Amino acid sequence: MNKEIDIINLQEEYPEFFEAFSSEIIEFVLSKKTSQKIANICIENKITEKDLVEGIAFRITYVIFGKLPKENLIITLRDGLEISEEKAKKISESVDKIIFSELERIKNKKDKDIEKKTIKNEESAKIVKDDFKKDAYREPIG
C-alpha cells in the first residue's frame, strides 16, 4: 500500500516521466526483485559499502532509462565510483546478463503487444470499410 501511494505521488509530481516510459519498465526498476539482483551482483563482486552499491544501482537505472549508453557502464563504474577496471567489467557483464536481458524481454513483449493491437485495428478498419462498399444500393431518381 505504501509503495502504491509513493508511485501515485511520483506520478503527480513528474507526469512527463511517467508518459515517457512504460509502466512495465518503471515497475521493473522499482521492483524488489531488481534491487535484489543488483545487491547480489555487488555481493558477488565483494562490494558491500552502501555508497558504492547505491552508486552502482543509480548508474544501472541511468542505462535502463536511456540516459547512459550501456557500453559506457564500465567507464562510469570505474571512473565515477573508483572501482577497479576488472570489477567494473565483471559487474557490467553480470548486469547485462541478469538485468538488461530481462529488460529486453519486457521491451520485446511490449513491442509485440503494440504490433498485435495495430494489426487488429487495421483488420477492424478493413472490415468496416468493406461493409460500406457492399451497401451500394441506390433508388433511381425519378
N, C-alpha and C positions, 0 to 999 in steps of 0.2 A: 504494500500500500504506500509506504513512504517513498519508494522508488518511483511509483506512478506519479505521485504528487510532484516530485523533483523534475520528472520529464515534462509534465504539464507546465510547470513554472519556466523551464528552459524553452519550451515551445512558444510561450507568450513573450519571453524576453528576446529570443533570437528566431523569429519566424522565418527569416530568409535562409538560415542554416538548415532548418527542417524541410524547406522547399527544395533546397539544392541536393539533398541526399535522401535516398530511400529509407523508409522506416526499418527495412531489414538490415541495412548497413549500420544504422545508428544502434539498433538493438544488438547487433553483433559486437560492436565496440563496447557497449555498456554492459555486456553480459558478464556474469561471474566466471563463466567457462573461459572466456577470452582472457580475463585478468589472471585466472589460474594458469593458463597456458604460458602467459608472459612470465609469471612468477616461477614456473617450472623451468623455463628456458634460462632464467637468471640463476637459479639454484644449480642447474647442470653446469653452468659456467663459473660457479663459485662466486657469484655476485650476490651479496646479501645486504649490502649497505642501502638503506632506504632511499637516499637521494639518487643513487645510481639506478636502482630499479624503477623509480618514478621517471627518471630521465629516459630510460630505455622505452618504457611504456609510452611516454609523451612522443618520442620520435616514431614509434610504430604507428601511433594514431595519425601522425602527420602523413605518413606514407599512405595509410588507408584512405584518408580524406583528400589525397592528391596534392598535398602541399609540399611534399618532398618526394623526388623520384626514388623508386625502390632501389635503384642502382647506387644511390648516394647514402644509403643507410649505414654502410660500413664506415664511410668517411665521417659522418656526423656522430656515430658512436665513438670512434677513435678520437676525433678532434674535440668534439663538444663535451664528451664525458671523460676524456683521457683514459679510455680503455685501450689495452694493447691491440695491435693490429690483428693478431691471431684470435683473441677472444671476440673482437668485433666481427671478424669474418665468421666465426662459429655461430655467434648469436644471429647474425644476418641470415645465414643458411638455415638455421633452425626456424627462425621466424617465417622465412619464405616457405619452408616445407609444412609447417604446422598451422600458421595463421593465414598467410597470404593465399595459400592453396584453397583453404576453406572460403575465404572471401571471394575468390574467383568462382567457386561453385555457386555462391549466393548471387553474384552478378550474372552468371550464365543462366541460372534459373529465372531470374528477374527478366532477362532479355528474352528467354523463350516464352514466358508468360505474356510479355508485351507483344511478341510476334504472333502468338495464338489469338490474342484479342484483336489485333489488326486484321488477321485473316478472317476471323469470324465476322468482324464489322464489314469487311469488303464483301463477304458472301451474303450477308444480310442486305446490304445495299443493292447487290446484283439481283437478289430475289425480288425486292420491292420494285426495282426498275423493270424487270421482266414482267411483273404483274401489270404494270401500267401499259406496257406495249400490247399485251393480249386484249385489253379492253379498248378496242378501236372502233366500236360500232357507233355509227352516226346516223341520225334521221335525215332523210332527204329534205331539203328546203323547198317549199313549195307550191 
